[in-house]
Amino acid sequence: MRSPHPLRRAFTLIEMLVVMAVIAILAAILLNLNGLVQAKAARTRADGEIKALSTGCDAYKADNGTYPQSNDTDSLDPRADGNPNDAKYKSASLYLYKQLSGDLNANGRNEPTGTPPEPRAYVTDFFTPARLDGTQGANGALTLVTNIKDPYGNPYGYSTAGLKVEQDFRVDTTKPRATGKGYNPTFDLWSTAAKMTSPSTDPTIVNVWVKNW
């Protein structure tokens, strides 16, 4: 007599291990794809921000006759300085922020009616808290800006080392033009894309940066 309830075959240990292995492989693939998507999004965002800041630099030059430049921006050299944790990055990035935002006291806001009045901003609606590093107040607003932050959480690199070379040469054309300083004769603006290696020790590292040259 046939049983009314046919026997059901259970999974063997080997079958369960195979299923678990397949799940683990699929999870690893999804995690890897997610990482690639995030990395691509960060590079796309950095590229867009660099273009916006570069446009601001051009507008600044149109008004002031030169690009934002100080001893800090002359000292940072993308050919030699590749670690965004270096204090040089923050100093140069802060100077660029002040000049393009008009926020000369770096308190997180432009005050054209203040005493003294602050100059115009050359990049409007750009310097949101998400794009800046600094000290936050009780309400979460920035009270002291320290640098412009790239999508990887590091300061943007901003250098006028190449511009300084051209300026020095124009002052005395009898002297040979210095070499190995900066990449552009105007300004260099870049994100290290979270890479901490100095290009002076590993020249290939510059290839993975997001940059304006």
URRASUL-V94323 format. One record per residue. N is the residue number from 0. RES is the residue in one small letter. SS is DSSP state (H for helix, E for strand, L for the rest). NEAR is the number of other ideal C-beta (glycine too) atoms within 10 Angstrom. D_CENTER is the distance of its C-alpha to the mean C-alpha in Angstrom with 1 decimal. Layout:
# URRASUL-V94323
n:N res:RES ss:SS near:NEAR d_center:D_CENTER
n:N res:RES ss:SS near:NEAR d_center:D_CENTER
This chain:
# URRASUL-V94323
n:0 res:m ss:L near:3 d_center:77.4
n:1 res:r ss:L near:5 d_center:73.8
n:2 res:s ss:L near:6 d_center:71.4
n:3 res:p ss:L near:5 d_center:70.0
n:4 res:h ss:L near:6 d_center:66.6
n:5 res:p ss:L near:7 d_center:65.4
n:6 res:l ss:L near:6 d_center:63.6
n:7 res:r ss:L near:5 d_center:59.8
n:8 res:r ss:L near:6 d_center:58.1
n:9 res:a ss:L near:7 d_center:55.4
n:10 res:f ss:L near:10 d_center:52.2
n:11 res:t ss:L near:9 d_center:52.7
n:12 res:l ss:H near:7 d_center:50.4
n:13 res:i ss:H near:8 d_center:49.3
n:14 res:e ss:H near:10 d_center:48.4
n:15 res:m ss:H near:11 d_center:46.4
n:16 res:l ss:H near:11 d_center:44.5
n:17 res:v ss:H near:12 d_center:43.7
n:18 res:v ss:H near:11 d_center:42.4
n:19 res:m ss:H near:10 d_center:40.2
n:20 res:a ss:H near:10 d_center:38.8
n:21 res:v ss:H near:10 d_center:38.1
n:22 res:i ss:H near:10 d_center:36.3
n:23 res:a ss:H near:10 d_center:34.2
n:24 res:i ss:H near:10 d_center:33.3
n:25 res:l ss:H near:10 d_center:32.4
n:26 res:a ss:H near:10 d_center:30.2
n:27 res:a ss:H near:10 d_center:28.3
n:28 res:i ss:H near:10 d_center:27.8
n:29 res:l ss:H near:10 d_center:26.6
n:30 res:l ss:H near:10 d_center:24.1
n:31 res:n ss:H near:10 d_center:22.8
n:32 res:l ss:H near:10 d_center:22.6
n:33 res:n ss:H near:10 d_center:20.7
n:34 res:g ss:H near:10 d_center:18.1
n:35 res:l ss:H near:10 d_center:17.8
n:36 res:v ss:H near:10 d_center:17.6
n:37 res:q ss:H near:11 d_center:14.8
n:38 res:a ss:H near:14 d_center:12.8
n:39 res:k ss:H near:10 d_center:13.7
n:40 res:a ss:H near:11 d_center:12.8
n:41 res:a ss:H near:18 d_center:9.2
n:42 res:r ss:H near:17 d_center:9.0
n:43 res:t ss:H near:12 d_center:11.1
n:44 res:r ss:H near:16 d_center:9.2
n:45 res:a ss:H near:21 d_center:5.9
n:46 res:d ss:H near:15 d_center:8.8
n:47 res:g ss:H near:12 d_center:10.6
n:48 res:e ss:H near:21 d_center:8.2
n:49 res:i ss:H near:19 d_center:8.0
n:50 res:k ss:H near:12 d_center:11.8
n:51 res:a ss:H near:15 d_center:12.4
n:52 res:l ss:H near:25 d_center:11.1
n:53 res:s ss:H near:16 d_center:13.0
n:54 res:t ss:H near:14 d_center:16.0
n:55 res:g ss:H near:20 d_center:15.9
n:56 res:c ss:H near:22 d_center:16.1
n:57 res:d ss:H near:13 d_center:19.0
n:58 res:a ss:H near:15 d_center:20.7
n:59 res:y ss:H near:21 d_center:20.4
n:60 res:k ss:H near:16 d_center:22.0
n:61 res:a ss:H near:9 d_center:24.7
n:62 res:d ss:H near:10 d_center:25.8
n:63 res:n ss:H near:13 d_center:25.4
n:64 res:g ss:L near:7 d_center:26.1
n:65 res:t ss:L near:13 d_center:23.0
n:66 res:y ss:L near:19 d_center:19.3
n:67 res:p ss:L near:22 d_center:17.8
n:68 res:q ss:L near:21 d_center:18.9
n:69 res:s ss:L near:15 d_center:19.9
n:70 res:n ss:H near:11 d_center:20.9
n:71 res:d ss:H near:20 d_center:17.5
n:72 res:t ss:H near:25 d_center:15.7
n:73 res:d ss:H near:19 d_center:18.6
n:74 res:s ss:H near:15 d_center:18.4
n:75 res:l ss:L near:25 d_center:14.9
n:76 res:d ss:L near:22 d_center:15.5
n:77 res:p ss:L near:24 d_center:13.2
n:78 res:r ss:L near:19 d_center:16.5
n:79 res:a ss:L near:16 d_center:17.2
n:80 res:d ss:L near:20 d_center:14.4
n:81 res:g ss:L near:24 d_center:12.2
n:82 res:n ss:L near:13 d_center:11.9
n:83 res:p ss:L near:25 d_center:9.0
n:84 res:n ss:L near:11 d_center:11.9
n:85 res:d ss:L near:16 d_center:13.8
n:86 res:a ss:H near:10 d_center:14.9
n:87 res:k ss:H near:20 d_center:14.2
n:88 res:y ss:H near:24 d_center:10.5
n:89 res:k ss:H near:19 d_center:11.4
n:90 res:s ss:H near:20 d_center:14.3
n:91 res:a ss:H near:29 d_center:12.8
n:92 res:s ss:H near:28 d_center:9.9
n:93 res:l ss:H near:22 d_center:12.9
n:94 res:y ss:H near:21 d_center:15.1
n:95 res:l ss:H near:31 d_center:13.0
n:96 res:y ss:H near:29 d_center:13.0
n:97 res:k ss:H near:18 d_center:16.7
n:98 res:q ss:H near:24 d_center:17.6
n:99 res:l ss:H near:24 d_center:16.0
n:100 res:s ss:H near:25 d_center:17.0
n:101 res:g ss:L near:20 d_center:20.3
n:102 res:d ss:L near:21 d_center:20.0
n:103 res:l ss:L near:16 d_center:21.3
n:104 res:n ss:L near:13 d_center:22.3
n:105 res:a ss:L near:20 d_center:18.9
n:106 res:n ss:L near:18 d_center:20.9
n:107 res:g ss:L near:19 d_center:18.7
n:108 res:r ss:L near:16 d_center:21.0
n:109 res:n ss:L near:18 d_center:22.3
n:110 res:e ss:L near:14 d_center:26.0
n:111 res:p ss:L near:10 d_center:27.8
n:112 res:t ss:L near:7 d_center:31.2
n:113 res:g ss:L near:12 d_center:30.5
n:114 res:t ss:L near:6 d_center:32.4
n:115 res:p ss:L near:8 d_center:31.2
n:116 res:p ss:L near:12 d_center:29.6
n:117 res:e ss:L near:19 d_center:25.9
n:118 res:p ss:L near:17 d_center:25.0
n:119 res:r ss:L near:13 d_center:23.7
n:120 res:a ss:L near:18 d_center:20.2
n:121 res:y ss:L near:22 d_center:18.8
n:122 res:v ss:L near:22 d_center:16.3
n:123 res:t ss:L near:13 d_center:18.3
n:124 res:d ss:L near:7 d_center:17.6
n:125 res:f ss:L near:17 d_center:13.9
n:126 res:f ss:L near:22 d_center:13.3
n:127 res:t ss:L near:8 d_center:14.3
n:128 res:p ss:H near:14 d_center:14.4
n:129 res:a ss:H near:7 d_center:12.0
n:130 res:r ss:H near:17 d_center:9.2
n:131 res:l ss:E near:21 d_center:10.5
n:132 res:d ss:E near:19 d_center:11.6
n:133 res:g ss:E near:17 d_center:15.2
n:134 res:t ss:E near:12 d_center:18.8
n:135 res:q ss:E near:12 d_center:20.3
n:136 res:g ss:L near:11 d_center:23.9
n:137 res:a ss:L near:6 d_center:26.6
n:138 res:n ss:L near:6 d_center:25.8
n:139 res:g ss:L near:7 d_center:22.1
n:140 res:a ss:L near:11 d_center:21.0
n:141 res:l ss:E near:20 d_center:18.9
n:142 res:t ss:E near:14 d_center:21.3
n:143 res:l ss:E near:13 d_center:19.1
n:144 res:v ss:E near:24 d_center:15.5
n:145 res:t ss:E near:17 d_center:13.9
n:146 res:n ss:E near:23 d_center:10.3
n:147 res:i ss:E near:27 d_center:7.7
n:148 res:k ss:E near:22 d_center:5.8
n:149 res:d ss:L near:24 d_center:2.9
n:150 res:p ss:L near:22 d_center:5.7
n:151 res:y ss:L near:17 d_center:6.4
n:152 res:g ss:L near:10 d_center:7.2
n:153 res:n ss:L near:22 d_center:5.9
n:154 res:p ss:E near:27 d_center:5.7
n:155 res:y ss:L near:24 d_center:4.1
n:156 res:g ss:E near:27 d_center:7.1
n:157 res:y ss:E near:32 d_center:9.9
n:158 res:s ss:E near:30 d_center:13.3
n:159 res:t ss:L near:32 d_center:16.8
n:160 res:a ss:H near:24 d_center:18.5
n:161 res:g ss:H near:23 d_center:19.8
n:162 res:l ss:H near:21 d_center:21.0
n:163 res:k ss:H near:20 d_center:22.8
n:164 res:v ss:H near:18 d_center:24.6
n:165 res:e ss:H near:17 d_center:25.9
n:166 res:q ss:H near:14 d_center:27.0
n:167 res:d ss:H near:13 d_center:28.9
n:168 res:f ss:H near:15 d_center:30.5
n:169 res:r ss:H near:9 d_center:31.7
n:170 res:v ss:H near:8 d_center:33.3
n:171 res:d ss:L near:7 d_center:35.3
n:172 res:t ss:L near:8 d_center:35.6
n:173 res:t ss:L near:5 d_center:38.2
n:174 res:k ss:L near:9 d_center:35.6
n:175 res:p ss:L near:7 d_center:33.6
n:176 res:r ss:L near:12 d_center:30.1
n:177 res:a ss:L near:14 d_center:27.7
n:178 res:t ss:L near:7 d_center:25.8
n:179 res:g ss:L near:11 d_center:22.8
n:180 res:k ss:L near:22 d_center:20.5
n:181 res:g ss:L near:24 d_center:17.3
n:182 res:y ss:L near:18 d_center:17.3
n:183 res:n ss:L near:18 d_center:18.0
n:184 res:p ss:L near:16 d_center:20.9
n:185 res:t ss:L near:19 d_center:19.0
n:186 res:f ss:L near:26 d_center:15.3
n:187 res:d ss:E near:24 d_center:12.4
n:188 res:l ss:E near:24 d_center:8.9
n:189 res:w ss:E near:22 d_center:6.3
n:190 res:s ss:E near:25 d_center:3.7
n:191 res:t ss:L near:28 d_center:6.5
n:192 res:a ss:L near:19 d_center:6.7
n:193 res:a ss:L near:14 d_center:8.3
n:194 res:k ss:L near:19 d_center:10.8
n:195 res:m ss:L near:12 d_center:12.5
n:196 res:t ss:L near:15 d_center:15.0
n:197 res:s ss:L near:15 d_center:15.7
n:198 res:p ss:L near:19 d_center:16.4
n:199 res:s ss:L near:13 d_center:19.6
n:200 res:t ss:L near:9 d_center:20.9
n:201 res:d ss:L near:11 d_center:19.5
n:202 res:p ss:H near:12 d_center:18.9
n:203 res:t ss:H near:8 d_center:18.3
n:204 res:i ss:H near:17 d_center:14.9
n:205 res:v ss:H near:18 d_center:13.4
n:206 res:n ss:H near:9 d_center:14.7
n:207 res:v ss:H near:13 d_center:12.3
n:208 res:w ss:L near:18 d_center:9.1
n:209 res:v ss:E near:22 d_center:7.8
n:210 res:k ss:E near:20 d_center:9.1
n:211 res:n ss:L near:17 d_center:11.7
n:212 res:w ss:L near:14 d_center:14.6
